[in-house]
Amino acid sequence: MSAIQIKERKNRIIGLDLLRSCAILFVIAGHFFVLKTPFKSTIFDGFSMFLQASVFPLFLTGVPLFLMLTGYLNTNKTVSKQYYKGGIRVLVAYLFFSIVTILFRKYWLGEDFSFRHVIGSILRFNAIPYAWYIEMWIGLFLLTPFLNMMYKAIPTQRQKQILLLTLYVMTALPDLCNRYGLHLVPGFWDSCFPLTFFFVGTYIHEYKPRFKSWKLWVLILSMCLINPVFNALFVQNHTLIQIAGGPWGVFGTVIAVAFFLLFYQTDFKSPAIRMSLTKVSLLSLDMYLCCYIFDALVYPYFMDHYFVSQSQFGIYFFIIIPILFVGSFLMAWLKDYMFRLLKIA
């Protein structure tokens, strides 16, 4: 490691590395409930389902945490050649893991890929089934310098708070109010939630708000318990009713922001902890891009050999998620090592 790299690591804000490490862990863990097990279609009953429903909202905050970090860390980015060159690394990583994933899907999963299909799937961002985030990120990356100009042109803190409240109403409130055939608030802009989290991160960077940790933990726990408590009290013989909504809804946004505020100024003196968090943080994008491969390898095995019911299978969360996390980390590390040897972006 060069002297410059050592200096950069010493100067890193470890709380942000911790948040990014949590974000990639939460993304991987969230797939357990959203994509890979019948959690959503299982009758809500028993203590195990209550616990699973309680942690589910927290594990959905992975993407919001990434978006807030983007706003926090890019608040001073301007229109420049250097800035736009910074996006090349992400695009190269996406292209690399798209090709790796296509080869995996063709030769391991037995899917049929023609050359035309390969090119089309890369351009449509579905070569990697989780790559929707990269398509979204490209637009946010291109907008970032102009979003910064707009934010800095707002003269007062109060007006910036009104901006955040406006975005919260536009992007989070429809998730709560426009359900079951009802359309109580305008919902056209709800898909602009990346802007909400981006500007929250920008605001936190500027004003460094602080709250007592116990208050933030109480807030997070209260929001996470809305679904299981409501279902335990008022619902019988039914799947979990998501009264609290999604990760960028009214309550999901609060959970994500509270979690960010809880840890963004955290510090650790232990060199081993700092180094570990920094390494995971630096590889988090690559881990995101390759975790589909490990999902496709690990979940079928455990579902075939150990799944009896969602309630019973909850205990395997503590086995599956570490395997997926470590596997994704090792593949990301291998890619990073190979790219450094070849001096690729």
Summary of the structure (lengths in Angstrom):
residues: 345
radius of gyration: 20.8
end to end distance: 17.0
largest distance: 61.9
contacts: 1051
relative contact order: 0.17
helix: 72%
strand: 1%
